[in-house]
Amino acid sequence: MATTSPSGTEFSADAAAVLAEGEELPPGIGPWKLAWRRLRRNRVALFFGGVFLLIVVLCLLAPVYSNHVAHLSLAAQPIDHPINIGGKSTYVLSPTGIPIGPTWHSKFLLGADSNGRDVAVRLLYGGRNSLEVGAIATVITMVLAMILGIAAGYFRGLADGVISRVLDVIWAFPAVLLGVALGATLAISGINLGIFKLKPGTLIVPAVIIGVVYIPYVAKPVRGQVLTLREREFVDAARQQGLGHFRIMFTEVMPNLASTIVVFIPLILANAILLEAGLSYLGAGVQPPQPSWGTMIADGINAIPAAFHSTLVPGIMLVLTVMSINIFGDGLRDALDPRAKVRIAR
């Protein structure tokens, strides 16, 4: 409900109450501070953002858990002799090759895989690899997509035509199929572009593949937004002041894309982690002996139903990570929505 002053200016009900008490209106709130206020009140988004941060911290502490808690290295396979777990001597693998399940002790907390390796240790190290690939892929996607999207939308014409056609070619293939095709090829040969070389089997190879696959998903919306921004008055004023094209793009246009960039980062990160797991499951992502959640799920499939935990544990971790990023990303998008309403607390 709005109140109209004698001069014809409309105030909200809260503002009218402040004026009625003879107090001054609070100063204007900037868009970023207002977005933080909205996000702070979204407790669900903040909770899942905290869950994701907790997962990241646990994965970063993988060497600590391996060396000081489990006392088992990533490649340790104590399958030829019994070990002491909870005061009892037991074999990690049964005579038929079935691994032990969760022991809930320091060693083999979540059980062992079919090769006798500690699932908990591999889960944390695999999480580090999955998060690293997803983070690098997100950086590659965002940087290249911003450059291509801004250039296509600002220059239009021939530049827009060439960039848009390249993006359409990548866009035409489903992300998983294109990732599998590139991953199966580059996992063997690596990447050799002259000055840019990557050996096969490194984590950078799947990160580059995923980063390139998702470029159109960001570049196309950015291009559309830049097409609108380049016609705005502040861009015309910058041209009148004699600013060059690149300076206008990076000092006038790009700051107005900040909210779009912030919203896309968690969405691309979640999809990158999920695609990495899919590629690793199919053998086109992270290559053994390096673990990832996708490779752990693939290895555990062969042990079902005798050792269901070897697939269930990394699957739950993957779902929880992607879900927490997506929910936090949705809350971040709502907080940055200029049409959202928030009550200004006095």
Kinemage of the C-alpha trace (Angstrom):
@kinemage 1
@onewidth
@group {chain A} dominant
@subgroup {mainchain}
@vectorlist {calphas} color= white
{ca met a 1} P 0.000 0.000 0.000
{ca ala a 2} L 1.418 3.418 -0.980
{ca thr a 3} L 0.930 6.868 0.527
{ca thr a 4} L 0.982 10.070 -1.540
{ca ser a 5} L 2.573 13.221 -0.148
{ca pro a 6} L 1.189 16.748 -0.848
{ca ser a 7} L 3.830 17.165 -3.523
{ca gly a 8} L 2.535 14.079 -5.330
{ca thr a 9} L 5.420 11.749 -4.386
{ca glu a 10} L 4.445 8.194 -3.488
{ca phe a 11} L 6.015 6.383 -0.531
{ca ser a 12} L 5.706 2.813 0.638
{ca ala a 13} L 3.823 2.071 3.845
{ca asp a 14} L 7.111 1.646 5.769
{ca ala a 15} L 8.487 4.931 4.437
{ca ala a 16} L 5.253 6.736 5.313
{ca ala a 17} L 5.460 5.399 8.873
{ca val a 18} L 8.993 6.725 9.200
{ca leu a 19} L 7.982 10.156 7.913
{ca ala a 20} L 4.967 10.248 10.253
{ca glu a 21} L 7.312 9.858 13.212
{ca gly a 22} L 9.370 12.824 12.019
{ca glu a 23} L 12.411 10.718 11.138
{ca glu a 24} L 14.446 10.773 7.935
{ca leu a 25} L 14.269 8.002 5.387
{ca pro a 26} L 17.213 5.571 5.462
{ca pro a 27} L 19.893 6.112 2.815
{ca gly a 28} L 19.650 4.275 -0.489
{ca ile a 29} L 20.848 0.676 -0.565
{ca gly a 30} L 23.187 -0.467 -3.332
{ca pro a 31} L 22.211 -3.426 -5.541
{ca trp a 32} L 24.894 -5.737 -4.142
{ca lys a 33} L 24.033 -4.950 -0.540
{ca leu a 34} L 20.359 -5.459 -1.336
{ca ala a 35} L 21.162 -8.799 -2.999
{ca trp a 36} L 23.123 -9.884 0.069
{ca arg a 37} L 20.157 -8.956 2.262
{ca arg a 38} L 17.853 -11.108 0.147
{ca leu a 39} L 20.304 -14.001 0.127
{ca arg a 40} L 20.859 -13.753 3.880
{ca arg a 41} L 17.136 -14.252 4.447
{ca asn a 42} L 17.064 -17.346 2.242
{ca arg a 43} L 18.082 -19.843 4.909
{ca val a 44} L 17.650 -22.867 2.656
{ca ala a 45} L 20.122 -21.506 0.102
{ca leu a 46} L 22.606 -20.566 2.818
{ca phe a 47} L 22.312 -24.016 4.415
{ca phe a 48} L 23.107 -25.819 1.174
{ca gly a 49} L 25.865 -23.332 0.425
{ca gly a 50} L 27.367 -24.315 3.779
{ca val a 51} L 26.975 -28.007 2.891
{ca phe a 52} L 28.949 -27.455 -0.300
{ca leu a 53} L 31.688 -25.587 1.573
{ca leu a 54} L 31.854 -28.451 4.081
{ca ile a 55} L 32.299 -30.962 1.238
{ca val a 56} L 35.070 -28.830 -0.260
{ca val a 57} L 36.887 -28.615 3.085
{ca leu a 58} L 36.601 -32.372 3.675
{ca cys a 59} L 37.994 -33.131 0.217
{ca leu a 60} L 40.879 -30.694 0.707
{ca leu a 61} L 41.703 -32.506 3.962
{ca ala a 62} L 42.006 -35.862 2.159
{ca pro a 63} L 45.781 -36.174 2.850
{ca val a 64} L 45.187 -35.444 6.527
{ca tyr a 65} L 42.564 -38.184 6.794
{ca ser a 66} L 44.687 -40.617 4.816
{ca asn a 67} L 47.917 -40.104 6.773
{ca his a 68} L 46.706 -39.369 10.295
{ca val a 69} L 43.300 -41.077 10.636
{ca ala a 70} L 43.039 -44.055 8.293
{ca his a 71} L 46.837 -44.562 8.097
{ca leu a 72} L 46.316 -45.903 4.585
{ca ser a 73} L 47.618 -44.362 1.385
{ca leu a 74} L 45.488 -43.868 -1.695
{ca ala a 75} L 46.945 -46.921 -3.423
{ca ala a 76} L 47.239 -49.180 -0.344
{ca gln a 77} L 45.848 -52.684 -0.991
{ca pro a 78} L 46.284 -54.817 2.189
{ca ile a 79} L 44.688 -57.909 0.698
{ca asp a 80} L 47.412 -60.506 1.332
{ca his a 81} L 47.426 -60.330 5.122
{ca pro a 82} L 44.880 -59.734 7.906
{ca ile a 83} L 44.670 -56.271 9.503
{ca asn a 84} L 43.448 -55.095 12.889
{ca ile a 85} L 40.095 -53.284 12.771
{ca gly a 86} L 38.341 -52.469 16.035
{ca gly a 87} L 40.512 -54.935 17.953
{ca lys a 88} L 39.720 -57.798 15.577
{ca ser a 89} L 41.944 -59.357 12.936
{ca thr a 90} L 40.210 -59.598 9.580
{ca tyr a 91} L 40.901 -59.770 5.870
{ca val a 92} L 39.858 -56.880 3.640
{ca leu a 93} L 38.706 -59.294 0.916
{ca ser a 94} L 36.910 -62.565 1.506
{ca pro a 95} L 38.189 -65.755 -0.176
{ca thr a 96} L 35.588 -65.145 -2.907
{ca gly a 97} L 36.833 -61.579 -3.475
{ca ile a 98} L 33.991 -59.740 -1.736
{ca pro a 99} L 35.289 -56.601 0.057
{ca ile a 100} L 34.353 -55.779 3.617
{ca gly a 101} L 31.584 -53.266 4.201
{ca pro a 102} L 31.663 -50.153 6.393
{ca thr a 103} L 33.495 -50.804 9.649
{ca trp a 104} L 32.759 -47.418 11.267
{ca his a 105} L 36.338 -47.374 12.570
{ca ser a 106} L 39.284 -45.253 11.444
{ca lys a 107} L 40.407 -47.875 8.929
{ca phe a 108} L 37.939 -48.691 6.168
{ca leu a 109} L 35.313 -46.408 7.655
{ca leu a 110} L 33.150 -46.834 4.560
{ca gly a 111} L 34.432 -50.266 3.621
{ca ala a 112} L 36.744 -51.376 0.830
{ca asp a 113} L 36.409 -51.661 -2.942
{ca ser a 114} L 36.982 -54.787 -5.021
{ca asn a 115} L 40.746 -54.088 -5.056
{ca gly a 116} L 40.973 -53.783 -1.276
{ca arg a 117} L 41.401 -50.008 -1.204
{ca asp a 118} L 39.814 -47.797 1.451
{ca val a 119} L 36.594 -46.309 0.045
{ca ala a 120} L 36.658 -43.322 2.425
{ca val a 121} L 40.195 -42.353 1.385
{ca arg a 122} L 39.370 -42.705 -2.307
{ca leu a 123} L 36.115 -40.821 -1.781
{ca leu a 124} L 37.935 -37.736 -0.475
{ca tyr a 125} L 40.719 -37.876 -3.057
{ca gly a 126} L 38.153 -38.518 -5.782
{ca gly a 127} L 36.183 -35.524 -4.561
{ca arg a 128} L 39.306 -33.369 -4.835
{ca asn a 129} L 39.766 -34.463 -8.449
{ca ser a 130} L 36.101 -33.993 -9.330
{ca leu a 131} L 35.970 -30.532 -7.739
{ca glu a 132} L 39.267 -29.537 -9.352
{ca val a 133} L 38.097 -30.576 -12.815
{ca gly a 134} L 34.767 -28.816 -12.286
{ca ala a 135} L 36.409 -25.605 -11.040
{ca ile a 136} L 38.940 -25.431 -13.890
{ca ala a 137} L 36.224 -26.198 -16.443
{ca thr a 138} L 34.025 -23.451 -14.978
{ca val a 139} L 36.842 -20.904 -15.256
{ca ile a 140} L 37.515 -21.915 -18.870
{ca thr a 141} L 33.825 -21.725 -19.750
{ca met a 142} L 33.211 -18.361 -18.102
{ca val a 143} L 36.335 -16.651 -19.481
{ca leu a 144} L 35.935 -17.851 -23.071
{ca ala a 145} L 32.158 -17.418 -23.052
{ca met a 146} L 32.416 -13.847 -21.782
{ca ile a 147} L 35.023 -12.931 -24.408
{ca leu a 148} L 33.111 -14.534 -27.278
{ca gly a 149} L 29.676 -13.379 -26.111
{ca ile a 150} L 30.724 -9.766 -25.587
{ca ala a 151} L 32.633 -9.630 -28.884
{ca ala a 152} L 29.721 -11.118 -30.849
{ca gly a 153} L 27.107 -8.856 -29.279
{ca tyr a 154} L 29.153 -5.675 -29.435
{ca phe a 155} L 30.702 -5.860 -32.916
{ca arg a 156} L 27.802 -7.697 -34.590
{ca gly a 157} L 28.179 -8.158 -38.344
{ca leu a 158} L 30.896 -10.536 -39.526
{ca ala a 159} L 32.309 -11.146 -36.039
{ca asp a 160} L 28.874 -12.055 -34.719
{ca gly a 161} L 28.210 -14.337 -37.681
{ca val a 162} L 31.457 -16.289 -37.320
{ca ile a 163} L 31.292 -16.617 -33.524
{ca ser a 164} L 27.604 -17.546 -33.551
{ca arg a 165} L 28.142 -20.274 -36.159
{ca val a 166} L 30.996 -21.791 -34.125
{ca leu a 167} L 28.824 -21.745 -31.020
{ca asp a 168} L 25.960 -23.334 -32.983
{ca val a 169} L 28.226 -26.214 -34.022
{ca ile a 170} L 29.119 -26.937 -30.386
{ca trp a 171} L 25.506 -26.365 -29.320
{ca ala a 172} L 24.230 -28.904 -31.887
{ca phe a 173} L 25.793 -31.834 -30.015
{ca pro a 174} L 24.471 -33.031 -26.662
{ca ala a 175} L 27.001 -32.214 -23.953
{ca val a 176} L 27.540 -35.850 -22.932
{ca leu a 177} L 28.004 -37.152 -26.494
{ca leu a 178} L 30.413 -34.367 -27.433
{ca gly a 179} L 32.304 -34.847 -24.169
{ca val a 180} L 32.609 -38.613 -24.717
{ca ala a 181} L 33.796 -38.123 -28.306
{ca leu a 182} L 36.448 -35.586 -27.329
{ca gly a 183} L 37.383 -37.425 -24.136
{ca ala a 184} L 37.879 -40.786 -25.841
{ca thr a 185} L 40.159 -39.149 -28.417
{ca leu a 186} L 42.161 -36.828 -26.180
{ca ala a 187} L 42.485 -39.349 -23.336
{ca ile a 188} L 44.877 -41.262 -25.599
{ca ser a 189} L 46.607 -38.525 -27.592
{ca gly a 190} L 46.376 -35.575 -25.223
{ca ile a 191} L 46.168 -32.005 -26.503
{ca asn a 192} L 48.881 -30.576 -28.751
{ca leu a 193} L 48.239 -27.121 -30.203
{ca gly a 194} L 51.844 -26.069 -30.660
{ca ile a 195} L 52.539 -23.799 -27.712
{ca phe a 196} L 49.717 -25.439 -25.740
{ca lys a 197} L 50.406 -29.082 -24.898
{ca leu a 198} L 48.724 -31.425 -22.435
{ca lys a 199} L 49.805 -34.977 -21.775
{ca pro a 200} L 47.105 -37.658 -21.747
{ca gly a 201} L 45.903 -38.818 -18.361
{ca thr a 202} L 46.128 -35.444 -16.614
{ca leu a 203} L 43.142 -33.764 -14.958
{ca ile a 204} L 43.468 -30.741 -17.235
{ca val a 205} L 42.373 -32.754 -20.288
{ca pro a 206} L 38.791 -33.478 -19.085
{ca ala a 207} L 38.635 -29.966 -17.606
{ca val a 208} L 39.406 -28.410 -20.996
{ca ile a 209} L 36.896 -30.688 -22.719
{ca ile a 210} L 34.093 -29.836 -20.302
{ca gly a 211} L 35.018 -26.152 -20.357
{ca val a 212} L 34.717 -26.011 -24.151
{ca val a 213} L 31.493 -28.039 -24.250
{ca tyr a 214} L 29.611 -25.570 -22.027
{ca ile a 215} L 30.798 -22.347 -23.717
{ca pro a 216} L 27.617 -21.869 -25.827
{ca tyr a 217} L 25.400 -22.256 -22.761
{ca val a 218} L 26.879 -19.032 -21.361
{ca ala a 219} L 28.024 -17.184 -24.477
{ca lys a 220} L 24.609 -17.098 -26.145
{ca pro a 221} L 22.748 -15.438 -23.219
{ca val a 222} L 25.658 -13.015 -22.779
{ca arg a 223} L 25.540 -12.118 -26.483
{ca gly a 224} L 21.823 -11.367 -26.264
{ca gln a 225} L 22.311 -9.143 -23.234
{ca val a 226} L 25.202 -7.272 -24.863
{ca leu a 227} L 23.083 -6.598 -27.963
{ca thr a 228} L 20.729 -4.667 -25.685
{ca leu a 229} L 23.422 -2.956 -23.614
{ca arg a 230} L 25.324 -1.592 -26.615
{ca glu a 231} L 22.315 0.550 -27.519
{ca arg a 232} L 22.050 2.127 -24.079
{ca glu a 233} L 22.800 5.799 -23.399
{ca phe a 234} L 25.916 5.209 -21.285
{ca val a 235} L 27.567 3.359 -24.192
{ca asp a 236} L 26.722 6.226 -26.563
{ca ala a 237} L 28.169 8.657 -24.022
{ca ala a 238} L 31.385 6.595 -23.853
{ca arg a 239} L 31.674 6.682 -27.644
{ca gln a 240} L 31.194 10.456 -27.609
{ca gln a 241} L 34.043 10.739 -25.130
{ca gly a 242} L 36.318 8.963 -27.588
{ca leu a 243} L 36.732 5.668 -25.731
{ca gly a 244} L 37.895 2.730 -27.838
{ca his a 245} L 35.866 -0.404 -28.464
{ca phe a 246} L 37.800 -2.630 -26.089
{ca arg a 247} L 37.693 -0.071 -23.308
{ca ile a 248} L 33.939 0.304 -23.736
{ca met a 249} L 33.468 -3.469 -23.670
{ca phe a 250} L 35.500 -4.074 -20.541
{ca thr a 251} L 34.754 -0.901 -18.554
{ca glu a 252} L 31.189 -0.077 -19.581
{ca val a 253} L 29.514 -3.264 -20.824
{ca met a 254} L 31.137 -5.979 -18.681
{ca pro a 255} L 30.306 -4.405 -15.286
{ca asn a 256} L 26.635 -4.539 -16.278
{ca leu a 257} L 27.014 -8.298 -16.815
{ca ala a 258} L 28.278 -8.914 -13.280
{ca ser a 259} L 25.002 -10.321 -11.967
{ca thr a 260} L 24.722 -12.631 -14.991
{ca ile a 261} L 28.267 -13.897 -14.404
{ca val a 262} L 27.636 -14.515 -10.708
{ca val a 263} L 24.458 -16.485 -11.427
{ca phe a 264} L 26.055 -18.646 -14.143
{ca ile a 265} L 29.093 -19.684 -12.075
{ca pro a 266} L 27.323 -22.101 -9.669
{ca leu a 267} L 25.128 -23.462 -12.453
{ca ile a 268} L 28.091 -24.232 -14.711
{ca leu a 269} L 30.072 -25.641 -11.771
{ca ala a 270} L 27.292 -28.095 -10.914
{ca asn a 271} L 26.916 -29.209 -14.526
{ca ala a 272} L 30.687 -29.510 -14.948
{ca ile a 273} L 31.002 -31.785 -11.902
{ca leu a 274} L 28.078 -33.891 -13.109
{ca leu a 275} L 29.479 -34.156 -16.654
{ca glu a 276} L 32.914 -35.091 -15.308
{ca ala a 277} L 31.334 -37.915 -13.325
{ca gly a 278} L 29.509 -39.097 -16.428
{ca leu a 279} L 32.624 -39.009 -18.598
{ca ser a 280} L 34.716 -40.752 -15.940
{ca tyr a 281} L 32.036 -43.420 -15.563
{ca leu a 282} L 32.241 -44.052 -19.315
{ca gly a 283} L 36.045 -44.046 -19.302
{ca ala a 284} L 36.443 -40.711 -21.115
{ca gly a 285} L 37.163 -38.473 -18.127
{ca val a 286} L 39.577 -38.932 -15.227
{ca gln a 287} L 41.793 -41.892 -16.038
{ca pro a 288} L 42.807 -44.644 -13.576
{ca pro a 289} L 44.598 -44.967 -11.236
{ca gln a 290} L 43.428 -41.439 -10.314
{ca pro a 291} L 40.074 -41.636 -8.527
{ca ser a 292} L 36.978 -39.559 -9.066
{ca trp a 293} L 33.382 -40.066 -8.058
{ca gly a 294} L 32.565 -41.233 -11.582
{ca thr a 295} L 35.328 -43.851 -11.697
{ca met a 296} L 34.384 -45.080 -8.216
{ca ile a 297} L 30.778 -45.597 -9.323
{ca ala a 298} L 31.967 -47.425 -12.437
{ca asp a 299} L 34.247 -49.707 -10.384
{ca gly a 300} L 31.509 -50.356 -7.829
{ca ile a 301} L 28.982 -51.457 -10.447
{ca asn a 302} L 30.893 -54.725 -10.872
{ca ala a 303} L 30.605 -55.461 -7.135
{ca ile a 304} L 26.797 -55.111 -6.914
{ca pro a 305} L 24.979 -56.550 -4.976
{ca ala a 306} L 27.707 -58.044 -2.752
{ca ala a 307} L 29.357 -54.659 -2.068
{ca phe a 308} L 26.636 -52.128 -2.770
{ca his a 309} L 28.390 -49.535 -0.593
{ca ser a 310} L 31.193 -49.036 -3.137
{ca thr a 311} L 28.655 -47.500 -5.554
{ca leu a 312} L 26.219 -45.974 -3.082
{ca val a 313} L 28.787 -43.859 -1.191
{ca pro a 314} L 30.237 -41.920 -4.164
{ca gly a 315} L 26.762 -41.658 -5.671
{ca ile a 316} L 25.368 -39.993 -2.549
{ca met a 317} L 28.361 -37.647 -2.403
{ca leu a 318} L 27.899 -36.653 -6.038
{ca val a 319} L 24.163 -36.045 -5.656
{ca leu a 320} L 24.637 -34.051 -2.456
{ca thr a 321} L 27.328 -31.851 -4.039
{ca val a 322} L 25.400 -31.087 -7.221
{ca met a 323} L 22.141 -30.551 -5.345
{ca ser a 324} L 23.744 -28.141 -2.854
{ca ile a 325} L 25.320 -26.088 -5.647
{ca asn a 326} L 22.063 -25.933 -7.595
{ca ile a 327} L 19.952 -24.890 -4.595
{ca phe a 328} L 22.482 -22.234 -3.603
{ca gly a 329} L 22.617 -21.063 -7.220
{ca asp a 330} L 18.827 -20.725 -7.322
{ca gly a 331} L 18.925 -18.654 -4.143
{ca leu a 332} L 21.686 -16.493 -5.595
{ca arg a 333} L 19.671 -15.940 -8.760
{ca asp a 334} L 16.613 -14.897 -6.749
{ca ala a 335} L 18.732 -12.538 -4.651
{ca leu a 336} L 20.112 -10.811 -7.743
{ca asp a 337} L 16.692 -10.508 -9.378
{ca pro a 338} L 15.927 -6.752 -9.564
{ca arg a 339} L 12.188 -7.508 -9.536
{ca ala a 340} L 12.411 -9.269 -6.176
{ca lys a 341} L 10.916 -7.471 -3.184
{ca val a 342} L 12.546 -7.062 0.195
{ca arg a 343} L 11.290 -5.153 3.189
{ca ile a 344} L 13.767 -2.539 4.405
{ca ala a 345} L 14.283 -3.139 8.106
{ca arg a 346} L 14.829 -0.046 10.258
